[in-house]
Amino acid sequence: MSQKALRRRLFLSALGAALVGVGQRPAAAQSGAAGATRAPANTADPLRFVGVYTPHGCAYELYKPREGFDIAFENCTLAPFDDPAAFGKSFKDRLLVLDHVDLSAGMEAGTVGHDAPRVILTGSGAHGKNASIDQYLAAEQGLGRNTPVTSLVLGIGDPRSDIGSNISYAAGGTPVPKLIDPSEVFDELFGKPLTGKARAALAEERRQGRSVLDFLQGDLAQLRKQSPASERTKLEQHASALREIEKRLSGVRPACEPPFPRSSTSFARFKAHAGGEVNFDQVTNVMVDLLARALACDLTRFSTLFLADLSRSKLYPELPDDIHGGVAHRYHAKDGKSPGNPETWQRLALQNRYSYSKLARLMQRLDEAGVLDHTLIYASSDMGDPARHSSRHVPTLLLGGAGGQFQMGRYLELDPARGTPNNRVLVSICQAFGVNAPRFGTGSSAVVSGRLEQLHA
């Protein structure tokens, strides 16, 4: 390869890498959804997707609804979804509770316990190469191409992208970094107001940027002709990166106001292990409200949110500073050999209810904006029983109206003996978005999986 060609390739590589840092991230046309075909999109009422990680499994004894789909009984983890006093109305009719879902692909590959967030949206273990479902639908299937932000990847407090700290992955198995600074998210979605010289300078920057992109697109086409098949995935990632930059340069924004002034999104401390935990509750509320407005304004249709636990938050005096060691690891489940310890159920249920209260807030905001019926929220954890680090029977919720694709307002008990791979939930989500994917993920759990007929309306 000539030095000129090498310099061009290095420049394109840097361009793709730089894009990862600003929230508009490339993904190539490669997936664990084999043989997928896509039905025509409904542009009038597009379906939106949010994938949410909730920490520390669940207090199972307080997770399962009682007869009549009662979720308001004392200490029930699901109570926030039926709390009109706190969230304006009950959302139990927009709640589908799944029981006995396993992260089977992770269990097969040894990616379990604290490593299992990797499995939730990919249906693959640590070495899987397919994209997570948010990136697969938004980037690979092109369902995010018409919005300013193809996908929005958010987290609370922890910027790490290791398999225990991330649920969003681009094609090739590359983790997509999370945005954790509310001010950065605000600017990503709504930008900063420009006047006078600043506006003129931006116009010139965009003009120059477009001319550079025109050159790069032609240059990329030449590289594609000269490159071996093994390099084409990378080149497609660079092409996606260029398309994202073009979106940003176009400056097209729907006429939609931010939910609050930028100043109210600023927090001096928002990182974990740096004193930010005491602000996490407010940070999470701001992130949820920004996400809801982004979906309502059609700034994006695909997002993920990695929630934090209550450690060092001081939010509940009755809980220890270390929720991981002091609550999750001390959970003592009821089983055939032991009656368990109800006190440990209640402490873990408090963490569960807190996480679900943020989902209820998101539903409230989406409902106020009139888009909840056209949103599907998929919430799951990396474990069922956190004391055993078990990735069987993980708490799994489908929330929102789901565009009428799923029958909501019920509890669905799946196979308690064998468990149901979450790959089947992912296949059903693909099909709800008009993508006829017969399987999703890797490993034997993906190969044998089809959609979950019980979900569909």
KEVEX-353107 format. One record per residue (C-alpha): residue number from 1; residue in three letters; y, z, x. Coordinates in nm, 3 decimals, decimal comma. Layout:
SITE    i   aa       yy       zz       xx
SITE  NUM  ALA        Y        Z        X
...
END
This chain:
SITE    i   aa       yy       zz       xx
SITE    1  MET    0,000    0,000    0,000
SITE    2  SER    0,346   -0,092    0,132
SITE    3  GLN    0,605    0,175    0,209
SITE    4  LYS    0,823    0,037   -0,070
SITE    5  ALA    0,542    0,066   -0,325
SITE    6  LEU    0,459    0,413   -0,200
SITE    7  ARG    0,819    0,527   -0,239
SITE    8  ARG    0,822    0,389   -0,593
SITE    9  ARG    0,503    0,574   -0,680
SITE   10  LEU    0,636    0,898   -0,535
SITE   11  PHE    0,956    0,857   -0,732
SITE   12  LEU    0,768    0,800   -1,056
SITE   13  SER    0,549    1,101   -0,983
SITE   14  ALA    0,855    1,317   -0,929
SITE   15  LEU    1,005    1,182   -1,251
SITE   16  GLY    0,698    1,283   -1,450
SITE   17  ALA    0,688    1,626   -1,286
SITE   18  ALA    1,057    1,684   -1,351
SITE   19  LEU    1,008    1,611   -1,717
SITE   20  VAL    0,753    1,890   -1,747
SITE   21  GLY    1,031    2,140   -1,679
SITE   22  VAL    1,252    2,036   -1,969
SITE   23  GLY    1,014    2,059   -2,262
SITE   24  GLN    0,956    1,685   -2,321
SITE   25  ARG    0,620    1,639   -2,162
SITE   26  PRO    0,399    1,339   -2,099
SITE   27  ALA    0,040    1,295   -2,206
SITE   28  ALA   -0,189    1,002   -2,143
SITE   29  ALA   -0,415    0,820   -2,385
SITE   30  GLN   -0,731    1,016   -2,316
SITE   31  SER   -0,889    1,273   -2,544
SITE   32  GLY   -1,192    1,469   -2,644
SITE   33  ALA   -1,162    1,313   -2,991
SITE   34  ALA   -1,406    1,027   -2,956
SITE   35  GLY   -1,377    0,712   -3,163
SITE   36  ALA   -1,064    0,829   -3,342
SITE   37  THR   -0,884    0,596   -3,578
SITE   38  ARG   -0,555    0,668   -3,750
SITE   39  ALA   -0,456    0,607   -4,107
SITE   40  PRO   -0,098    0,496   -4,187
SITE   41  ALA    0,145    0,786   -4,163
SITE   42  ASN    0,327    0,921   -4,467
SITE   43  THR    0,684    0,903   -4,341
SITE   44  ALA    0,835    1,040   -4,662
SITE   45  ASP    0,681    1,384   -4,623
SITE   46  PRO    0,544    1,409   -4,268
SITE   47  LEU    0,296    1,686   -4,199
SITE   48  ARG    0,402    1,933   -3,931
SITE   49  PHE    0,173    2,137   -3,706
SITE   50  VAL    0,217    2,474   -3,535
SITE   51  GLY   -0,057    2,630   -3,322
SITE   52  VAL   -0,018    3,005   -3,262
SITE   53  TYR   -0,197    3,240   -3,026
SITE   54  THR   -0,225    3,601   -3,145
SITE   55  PRO   -0,332    3,861   -2,886
SITE   56  HIS   -0,627    4,102   -2,870
SITE   57  GLY   -0,871    3,977   -3,131
SITE   58  CYS   -0,881    4,173   -3,454
SITE   59  ALA   -0,979    4,497   -3,617
SITE   60  TYR   -1,249    4,327   -3,819
SITE   61  GLU   -1,298    4,615   -4,061
SITE   62  LEU   -0,937    4,569   -4,175
SITE   63  TYR   -0,926    4,187   -4,150
SITE   64  LYS   -1,163    4,084   -4,427
SITE   65  PRO   -0,992    4,065   -4,769
SITE   66  ARG   -1,132    4,276   -5,048
SITE   67  GLU   -1,257    4,149   -5,383
SITE   68  GLY   -1,003    3,932   -5,563
SITE   69  PHE   -0,851    3,821   -5,230
SITE   70  ASP   -0,679    4,157   -5,197
SITE   71  ILE   -0,494    4,172   -4,864
SITE   72  ALA   -0,247    4,448   -4,952
SITE   73  PHE   -0,483    4,743   -4,918
SITE   74  GLU   -0,392    5,022   -4,673
SITE   75  ASN   -0,388    4,914   -4,306
SITE   76  CYS   -0,505    4,558   -4,387
SITE   77  THR   -0,415    4,332   -4,096
SITE   78  LEU   -0,323    4,049   -4,338
SITE   79  ALA   -0,079    4,257   -4,543
SITE   80  PRO    0,238    4,079   -4,418
SITE   81  PHE    0,132    3,765   -4,607
SITE   82  ASP    0,152    3,958   -4,935
SITE   83  ASP    0,470    4,154   -4,877
SITE   84  PRO    0,756    4,029   -5,101
SITE   85  ALA    0,977    4,322   -5,004
SITE   86  ALA    0,980    4,218   -4,640
SITE   87  PHE    0,958    3,837   -4,668
SITE   88  GLY    1,108    3,753   -5,006
SITE   89  LYS    0,781    3,652   -5,172
SITE   90  SER    0,405    3,664   -5,129
SITE   91  PHE    0,249    3,388   -4,923
SITE   92  LYS   -0,114    3,467   -5,000
SITE   93  ASP   -0,138    3,140   -5,196
SITE   94  ARG   -0,057    2,961   -4,870
SITE   95  LEU   -0,315    3,151   -4,667
SITE   96  LEU   -0,670    3,044   -4,583
SITE   97  VAL   -0,869    3,316   -4,405
SITE   98  LEU   -1,169    3,192   -4,205
SITE   99  ASP   -1,447    3,428   -4,105
SITE  100  HIS   -1,716    3,380   -3,838
SITE  101  VAL   -1,541    3,113   -3,632
SITE  102  ASP   -1,656    3,107   -3,267
SITE  103  LEU   -1,494    2,959   -2,958
SITE  104  SER   -1,831    2,799   -2,892
SITE  105  ALA   -1,724    2,543   -2,631
SITE  106  GLY   -1,577    2,824   -2,423
SITE  107  MET   -1,886    3,039   -2,463
SITE  108  GLU   -2,101    2,748   -2,347
SITE  109  ALA   -1,885    2,700   -2,036
SITE  110  GLY   -1,827    3,070   -1,960
SITE  111  THR   -1,463    3,050   -2,064
SITE  112  VAL   -1,451    3,364   -2,276
SITE  113  GLY   -1,254    3,682   -2,320
SITE  114  HIS   -0,913    3,669   -2,155
SITE  115  ASP   -0,974    3,310   -2,040
SITE  116  ALA   -1,046    3,185   -2,390
SITE  117  PRO   -0,690    3,091   -2,499
SITE  118  ARG   -0,776    2,771   -2,311
SITE  119  VAL   -1,032    2,691   -2,582
SITE  120  ILE   -0,834    2,751   -2,901
SITE  121  LEU   -0,659    2,414   -2,932
SITE  122  THR   -0,870    2,207   -2,691
SITE  123  GLY   -1,221    2,293   -2,810
SITE  124  SER   -1,316    2,280   -2,440
SITE  125  GLY   -1,392    2,520   -2,158
SITE  126  ALA   -1,197    2,573   -1,839
SITE  127  HIS   -1,280    2,232   -1,692
SITE  128  GLY   -1,220    2,027   -2,005
SITE  129  LYS   -1,008    1,716   -1,958
SITE  130  ASN   -0,897    1,647   -2,313
SITE  131  ALA   -0,557    1,735   -2,452
SITE  132  SER   -0,503    2,021   -2,694
SITE  133  ILE   -0,474    1,909   -3,054
SITE  134  ASP   -0,093    1,942   -3,061
SITE  135  GLN   -0,055    1,709   -2,763
SITE  136  TYR   -0,332    1,480   -2,882
SITE  137  LEU   -0,166    1,423   -3,220
SITE  138  ALA    0,194    1,420   -3,099
SITE  139  ALA    0,160    1,216   -2,779
SITE  140  GLU   -0,171    1,032   -2,775
SITE  141  GLN   -0,177    0,939   -3,143
SITE  142  GLY    0,199    0,881   -3,142
SITE  143  LEU    0,274    1,110   -3,436
SITE  144  GLY    0,561    1,270   -3,244
SITE  145  ARG    0,723    0,949   -3,125
SITE  146  ASN    0,992    0,935   -3,394
SITE  147  THR    1,138    1,279   -3,334
SITE  148  PRO    1,381    1,376   -3,056
SITE  149  VAL    1,131    1,629   -2,919
SITE  150  THR    0,773    1,503   -2,914
SITE  151  SER    0,632    1,856   -2,897
SITE  152  LEU    0,776    2,202   -2,847
SITE  153  VAL    0,575    2,453   -2,644
SITE  154  LEU    0,701    2,811   -2,678
SITE  155  GLY    0,596    3,150   -2,550
SITE  156  ILE    0,717    3,507   -2,548
SITE  157  GLY    0,783    3,675   -2,216
SITE  158  ASP    0,518    3,515   -1,996
SITE  159  PRO    0,592    3,182   -1,823
SITE  160  ARG    0,250    3,149   -1,662
SITE  161  SER    0,032    2,847   -1,733
SITE  162  ASP   -0,311    2,979   -1,630
SITE  163  ILE   -0,597    2,948   -1,877
SITE  164  GLY   -0,541    3,299   -2,010
SITE  165  SER   -0,172    3,237   -2,077
SITE  166  ASN   -0,161    2,889   -2,228
SITE  167  ILE   -0,287    2,703   -2,533
SITE  168  SER   -0,116    2,364   -2,493
SITE  169  TYR   -0,268    2,101   -2,261
SITE  170  ALA   -0,186    1,740   -2,183
SITE  171  ALA   -0,451    1,472   -2,132
SITE  172  GLY   -0,648    1,537   -1,817
SITE  173  GLY   -0,652    1,910   -1,889
SITE  174  THR   -0,308    1,977   -1,741
SITE  175  PRO   -0,139    2,286   -1,891
SITE  176  VAL    0,197    2,225   -2,057
SITE  177  PRO    0,443    2,496   -1,945
SITE  178  LYS    0,597    2,718   -2,211
SITE  179  LEU    0,966    2,766   -2,280
SITE  180  ILE    1,033    3,141   -2,297
SITE  181  ASP    1,413    3,162   -2,274
SITE  182  PRO    1,567    3,146   -2,625
SITE  183  SER    1,889    2,998   -2,486
SITE  184  GLU    1,694    2,720   -2,318
SITE  185  VAL    1,512    2,649   -2,643
SITE  186  PHE    1,843    2,640   -2,831
SITE  187  ASP    1,986    2,390   -2,583
SITE  188  GLU    1,668    2,184   -2,591
SITE  189  LEU    1,690    2,150   -2,967
SITE  190  PHE    2,060    2,154   -3,049
SITE  191  GLY    2,237    2,093   -2,719
SITE  192  LYS    2,567    2,232   -2,604
SITE  193  PRO    2,893    2,120   -2,770
SITE  194  LEU    3,084    1,868   -2,557
SITE  195  THR    3,452    1,783   -2,559
SITE  196  GLY    3,691    1,572   -2,355
SITE  197  LYS    3,586    1,505   -1,998
SITE  198  ALA    3,240    1,652   -2,048
SITE  199  ARG    3,165    1,404   -2,327
SITE  200  ALA    3,292    1,111   -2,120
SITE  201  ALA    3,090    1,224   -1,820
SITE  202  LEU    2,775    1,245   -2,034
SITE  203  ALA    2,835    0,894   -2,170
SITE  204  GLU    2,859    0,758   -1,816
SITE  205  GLU    2,550    0,952   -1,713
SITE  206  ARG    2,360    0,801   -2,003
SITE  207  ARG    2,482    0,450   -1,919
SITE  208  GLN    2,366    0,487   -1,561
SITE  209  GLY    2,045    0,652   -1,673
SITE  210  ARG    1,958    0,362   -1,899
SITE  211  SER    2,009    0,112   -1,620
SITE  212  VAL    1,777    0,313   -1,394
SITE  213  LEU    1,518    0,331   -1,671
SITE  214  ASP    1,532   -0,045   -1,725
SITE  215  PHE    1,451   -0,090   -1,355
SITE  216  LEU    1,174    0,169   -1,363
SITE  217  GLN    1,003    0,021   -1,667
SITE  218  GLY    0,979   -0,315   -1,492
SITE  219  ASP    0,868   -0,150   -1,172
SITE  220  LEU    0,602    0,046   -1,360
SITE  221  ALA    0,469   -0,274   -1,516
SITE  222  GLN    0,422   -0,420   -1,169
SITE  223  LEU    0,247   -0,108   -1,046
SITE  224  ARG    0,014   -0,119   -1,347
SITE  225  LYS   -0,098   -0,469   -1,252
SITE  226  GLN   -0,166   -0,370   -0,892
SITE  227  SER   -0,331   -0,032   -0,951
SITE  228  PRO   -0,703    0,040   -0,978
SITE  229  ALA   -0,844    0,171   -1,305
SITE  230  SER   -0,860    0,525   -1,163
SITE  231  GLU   -0,479    0,535   -1,139
SITE  232  ARG   -0,400    0,402   -1,486
SITE  233  THR   -0,409    0,740   -1,655
SITE  234  LYS   -0,137    0,866   -1,421
SITE  235  LEU    0,070    0,553   -1,481
SITE  236  GLU    0,042    0,606   -1,857
SITE  237  GLN    0,168    0,960   -1,806
SITE  238  HIS    0,469    0,822   -1,617
SITE  239  ALA    0,530    0,568   -1,895
SITE  240  SER    0,527    0,854   -2,148
SITE  241  ALA    0,772    1,042   -1,927
SITE  242  LEU    1,010    0,747   -1,928
SITE  243  ARG    0,991    0,715   -2,304
SITE  244  GLU    1,081    1,083   -2,338
SITE  245  ILE    1,384    1,040   -2,111
SITE  246  GLU    1,494    0,744   -2,320
SITE  247  LYS    1,484    0,967   -2,627
SITE  248  ARG    1,706    1,221   -2,458
SITE  249  LEU    1,953    0,959   -2,340
SITE  250  SER    1,979    0,806   -2,686
SITE  251  GLY    2,140    1,126   -2,808
SITE  252  VAL    2,014    1,078   -3,163
SITE  253  ARG    2,011    1,410   -3,345
SITE  254  PRO    1,965    1,463   -3,718
SITE  255  ALA    2,265    1,610   -3,894
SITE  256  CYS    2,129    1,961   -3,894
SITE  257  GLU    2,299    2,281   -3,791
SITE  258  PRO    2,136    2,543   -3,566
SITE  259  PRO    2,034    2,863   -3,744
SITE  260  PHE    2,290    3,070   -3,552
SITE  261  PRO    2,542    3,032   -3,266
SITE  262  ARG    2,405    2,983   -2,918
SITE  263  SER    2,549    3,317   -2,804
SITE  264  SER    2,311    3,503   -3,033
SITE  265  THR    2,014    3,351   -2,850
SITE  266  SER    2,112    3,500   -2,516
SITE  267  PHE    1,912    3,790   -2,375
SITE  268  ALA    1,971    3,930   -2,030
SITE  269  ARG    1,604    4,026   -2,012
SITE  270  PHE    1,331    3,823   -2,179
SITE  271  LYS    1,050    3,817   -1,920
SITE  272  ALA    0,743    4,037   -1,912
SITE  273  HIS    0,711    4,287   -1,627
SITE  274  ALA    1,086    4,258   -1,570
SITE  275  GLY    1,211    4,488   -1,845
SITE  276  GLY    1,210    4,219   -2,112
SITE  277  GLU    0,949    4,388   -2,331
SITE  278  VAL    1,205    4,603   -2,511
SITE  279  ASN    1,369    4,280   -2,632
SITE  280  PHE    1,049    4,100   -2,731
SITE  281  ASP    1,079    4,175   -3,101
SITE  282  GLN    1,427    4,020   -3,119
SITE  283  VAL    1,328    3,735   -2,887
SITE  284  THR    1,029    3,655   -3,107
SITE  285  ASN    1,245    3,650   -3,420
SITE  286  VAL    1,490    3,413   -3,255
SITE  287  MET    1,211    3,185   -3,134
SITE  288  VAL    1,054    3,179   -3,481
SITE  289  ASP    1,386    3,096   -3,645
SITE  290  LEU    1,461    2,820   -3,393
SITE  291  LEU    1,114    2,677   -3,442
SITE  292  ALA    1,149    2,679   -3,819
SITE  293  ARG    1,484    2,501   -3,801
SITE  294  ALA    1,348    2,245   -3,555
SITE  295  LEU    1,066    2,161   -3,795
SITE  296  ALA    1,294    2,157   -4,098
SITE  297  CYS    1,544    1,929   -3,923
SITE  298  ASP    1,266    1,697   -3,805
SITE  299  LEU    1,364    1,756   -3,442
SITE  300  THR    0,993    1,797   -3,377
SITE  301  ARG    0,673    1,794   -3,584
SITE  302  PHE    0,443    1,958   -3,332
SITE  303  SER    0,473    2,297   -3,167
SITE  304  THR    0,279    2,587   -3,022
SITE  305  LEU    0,375    2,951   -2,990
SITE  306  PHE    0,207    3,202   -2,757
SITE  307  LEU    0,284    3,548   -2,894
SITE  308  ALA    0,302    3,865   -2,683
SITE  309  ASP    0,147    4,203   -2,752
SITE  310  LEU    0,332    4,531   -2,804
SITE  311  SER    0,289    4,663   -2,448
SITE  312  ARG    0,599    4,838   -2,314
SITE  313  SER    0,797    4,727   -2,621
SITE  314  LYS    0,859    5,088   -2,741
SITE  315  LEU    0,852    4,945   -3,093
SITE  316  TYR    0,590    5,186   -3,226
SITE  317  PRO    0,601    5,535   -3,072
SITE  318  GLU    0,245    5,606   -3,184
SITE  319  LEU    0,109    5,331   -2,959
SITE  320  PRO    0,060    5,362   -2,580
SITE  321  ASP    0,258    5,148   -2,339
SITE  322  ASP   -0,057    4,957   -2,243
SITE  323  ILE   -0,191    4,788   -2,557
SITE  324  HIS   -0,454    4,603   -2,357
SITE  325  GLY   -0,617    4,908   -2,203
SITE  326  GLY   -0,512    5,173   -2,450
SITE  327  VAL   -0,577    4,993   -2,779
SITE  328  ALA   -0,779    4,670   -2,743
SITE  329  HIS   -1,032    4,809   -2,495
SITE  330  ARG   -1,074    5,126   -2,700
SITE  331  TYR   -1,151    4,948   -3,024
SITE  332  HIS   -1,486    5,078   -3,152
SITE  333  ALA   -1,626    4,841   -3,411
SITE  334  LYS   -1,857    4,927   -3,696
SITE  335  ASP   -2,196    4,761   -3,655
SITE  336  GLY   -2,559    4,814   -3,738
SITE  337  LYS   -2,597    5,075   -3,467
SITE  338  SER   -2,274    5,270   -3,505
SITE  339  PRO   -2,026    5,361   -3,780
SITE  340  GLY   -1,744    5,288   -3,535
SITE  341  ASN   -1,419    5,478   -3,502
SITE  342  PRO   -1,164    5,420   -3,784
SITE  343  GLU   -0,879    5,558   -3,574
SITE  344  THR   -0,929    5,275   -3,322
SITE  345  TRP   -0,938    5,021   -3,606
SITE  346  GLN   -0,602    5,137   -3,733
SITE  347  ARG   -0,436    5,119   -3,391
SITE  348  LEU   -0,558    4,766   -3,328
SITE  349  ALA   -0,471    4,667   -3,685
SITE  350  LEU   -0,111    4,769   -3,615
SITE  351  GLN   -0,098    4,513   -3,334
SITE  352  ASN   -0,263    4,256   -3,560
SITE  353  ARG   -0,018    4,319   -3,845
SITE  354  TYR    0,273    4,288   -3,607
SITE  355  SER    0,157    3,944   -3,493
SITE  356  TYR    0,095    3,834   -3,850
SITE  357  SER    0,439    3,957   -3,954
SITE  358  LYS    0,589    3,697   -3,721
SITE  359  LEU    0,377    3,429   -3,887
SITE  360  ALA    0,496    3,552   -4,226
SITE  361  ARG    0,855    3,526   -4,099
SITE  362  LEU    0,789    3,169   -3,991
SITE  363  MET    0,649    3,090   -4,336
SITE  364  GLN    0,953    3,251   -4,499
SITE  365  ARG    1,194    3,039   -4,293
SITE  366  LEU    0,997    2,720   -4,357
SITE  367  ASP    0,983    2,797   -4,727
SITE  368  GLU    1,360    2,856   -4,739
SITE  369  ALA    1,405    2,515   -4,577
SITE  370  GLY    1,168    2,346   -4,822
SITE  371  VAL    0,908    2,231   -4,568
SITE  372  LEU    0,634    2,497   -4,587
SITE  373  ASP    0,425    2,280   -4,820
SITE  374  HIS    0,423    2,009   -4,552
SITE  375  THR    0,339    2,237   -4,261
SITE  376  LEU    0,003    2,347   -4,124
SITE  377  ILE   -0,004    2,658   -3,905
SITE  378  TYR   -0,327    2,728   -3,718
SITE  379  ALA   -0,340    3,083   -3,581
SITE  380  SER   -0,623    3,222   -3,370
SITE  381  SER   -0,703    3,465   -3,093
SITE  382  ASP   -0,912    3,449   -2,776
SITE  383  MET   -1,150    3,722   -2,892
SITE  384  GLY   -1,306    3,879   -3,196
SITE  385  ASP   -1,408    4,219   -3,061
SITE  386  PRO   -1,161    4,276   -2,774
SITE  387  ALA   -1,347    4,579   -2,635
SITE  388  ARG   -1,648    4,355   -2,568
SITE  389  HIS   -1,439    4,055   -2,460
SITE  390  SER   -1,636    3,859   -2,720
SITE  391  SER   -1,515    3,516   -2,825
SITE  392  ARG   -1,735    3,522   -3,135
SITE  393  HIS   -1,587    3,573   -3,480
SITE  394  VAL   -1,229    3,518   -3,367
SITE  395  PRO   -0,967    3,577   -3,639
SITE  396  THR   -0,872    3,232   -3,766
SITE  397  LEU   -0,600    3,157   -4,019
SITE  398  LEU   -0,469    2,834   -4,168
SITE  399  LEU   -0,125    2,880   -4,320
SITE  400  GLY    0,128    2,676   -4,514
SITE  401  GLY    0,081    2,403   -4,771
SITE  402  ALA   -0,095    2,170   -4,526
SITE  403  GLY    0,032    1,871   -4,724
SITE  404  GLY   -0,230    1,942   -4,988
SITE  405  GLN   -0,510    1,863   -4,742
SITE  406  PHE   -0,671    2,207   -4,752
SITE  407  GLN   -0,747    2,443   -5,038
SITE  408  MET   -0,536    2,748   -4,962
SITE  409  GLY   -0,516    3,096   -5,113
SITE  410  ARG   -0,870    3,210   -5,036
SITE  411  TYR   -1,116    3,374   -4,799
SITE  412  LEU   -1,388    3,148   -4,661
SITE  413  GLU   -1,696    3,309   -4,511
SITE  414  LEU   -1,873    3,066   -4,280
SITE  415  ASP   -2,215    3,107   -4,118
SITE  416  PRO   -2,228    3,476   -4,008
SITE  417  ALA   -2,559    3,442   -3,824
SITE  418  ARG   -2,496    3,134   -3,612
SITE  419  GLY   -2,117    3,120   -3,618
SITE  420  THR   -1,911    2,803   -3,666
SITE  421  PRO   -1,756    2,626   -3,363
SITE  422  ASN   -1,379    2,608   -3,384
SITE  423  ASN   -1,424    2,242   -3,285
SITE  424  ARG   -1,497    2,176   -3,651
SITE  425  VAL   -1,164    2,329   -3,753
SITE  426  LEU   -0,993    2,099   -3,501
SITE  427  VAL   -1,171    1,794   -3,643
SITE  428  SER   -1,053    1,890   -3,992
SITE  429  ILE   -0,695    1,927   -3,867
SITE  430  CYS   -0,711    1,581   -3,708
SITE  431  GLN   -0,828    1,434   -4,035
SITE  432  ALA   -0,555    1,615   -4,227
SITE  433  PHE   -0,308    1,426   -4,009
SITE  434  GLY   -0,475    1,095   -4,088
SITE  435  VAL   -0,666    1,072   -3,761
SITE  436  ASN   -1,033    1,007   -3,829
SITE  437  ALA   -1,177    1,190   -3,528
SITE  438  PRO   -1,553    1,251   -3,566
SITE  439  ARG   -1,542    1,521   -3,297
SITE  440  PHE   -1,289    1,713   -3,089
SITE  441  GLY   -1,336    1,882   -2,753
SITE  442  THR   -1,619    1,875   -2,501
SITE  443  GLY   -1,967    2,022   -2,469
SITE  444  SER   -2,253    2,036   -2,714
SITE  445  SER   -2,043    2,226   -2,969
SITE  446  ALA   -1,807    1,929   -2,990
SITE  447  VAL   -2,079    1,666   -2,992
SITE  448  VAL   -2,251    1,808   -3,299
SITE  449  SER   -1,933    1,904   -3,482
SITE  450  GLY   -1,790    1,728   -3,782
SITE  451  ARG   -1,518    1,839   -4,015
SITE  452  LEU   -1,552    2,158   -4,217
SITE  453  GLU   -1,599    2,028   -4,569
SITE  454  GLN   -1,532    2,374   -4,713
SITE  455  LEU   -1,168    2,355   -4,594
SITE  456  HIS   -1,070    2,038   -4,767
SITE  457  ALA   -0,914    2,022   -5,110
END
